[in-house]
Amino acid sequence: MKLYYSPGACSLAPHIAMRELGIPVELQKVDLKAKQYDGGDYKQVNGKGYVPAVETPAGVLTEAPVILQYLADQKPEAGLAPKP
């Protein structure tokens, strides 16, 4: 998975969750003022222009709570979130 992040933003929570769950992550730093990341227009990834965004096999997720739930669902045995 690829995590689009910016230092000091709420993208830290999904980053911590990915590390805790042992999910391999590729980090992509975003310049929030310019709405750019290395080699690209970030608004093409997330039209809202803010972080976090996570590229998953199913598509791009852009809300931290949704991302955290998605991550917890990938490894429910880890107990990161309660079972549904």
Buried (B, 14 or more C-beta within 10 A) or exposed (E): BBBBBBEEBBBBBBBEBBEEBEBEBEEBBBEBEEBBBEEEEBEEBBEEBBBBBBBEEEEBBBBBEEBBBBBBEBBEEBEBEEEE
